[in-house]
Amino acid sequence: MKWTLFLFIFILVSCAQLGLRGPAGKTPERHIVFDIDWTIVSEIKNPTPVILKNPRVIDVHGSYYFVNEGLEEFMADILSHPEIRISFYSGGKAVRNQELLSKIKLKNGKSLLEISYKVLGSDELVLVEALPGARFAERFKKDLTKISKDLDQLIMLDDTMNFVVDSSDNQNEHVFFIGKAFEYFENFKDAEGMSGEYIPHTYDEWFLNRKKLNVLNAVFKEAYAESVESGISFSEAMKKREVMLNLNDNEWNSYVSSYYKKFQNIKIPKTPGAEMECRHIAKLLMGR
Ligand SMILES: [Mg+2]
């Protein structure tokens, strides 16, 4: 009887280990970390009745947020790669973050909270030395090693520059700056005539703000394929595209336009042969 029990436990442990390694055992675990405010959602300060009827607007403890276009599709594309973990790292409070993420649902019915690897909030920010009167993001920093120690395989998308600790592991090299985000306007005409740092001044600026996650989705697909194919680190593959896009300018330069076109044209099938097809498409795109 004892031996039977021992054998049962042995098989159970062996299977669990196999499960952990899984079919992607040779593939390193990769991480994508999303900032929340102005990266995946845009807060709406004074929502009109029309805006409140928009199914993409969610109410989180009395604050209203527009769920940025293309978010669910982006998440689904990332999740088609089982070795990639999605986390969220925000300066917001934990309860707010969790409530917000629980209200954004993917097509499979799961919420972003359910599919997340880690959700870090204000409690996980690091207080650093700063001059008196310094802004929030100068006094508090995100520490990416709280998500994973292997930063080569980690990238965080954030609309705030230099929001990570200044450490010897050079965490800024693992942040993809997505450019300044504008306030939410249902249509560009609603912003016309207004002034302010976060008001889009042209239709193109408004449109890019609206389609940014689509562009980043295409960037991710290509960078992921290159990382798998060439062996360069995932963060390096992403960062070299950040430079080309230069999203800080809020301009549809040729790289931004081409990634948006790729997003519209490429649909990577989520079948067993998807990875091979993905590489093939990436080869075509890179002219190899
Ligand atoms: Mg932000």
Residues whose N, C-alpha, C, O or C-beta is under 5 A from the ligand:
A	BS01	MG	D35 I36 D37 W38 T39 D159 T160
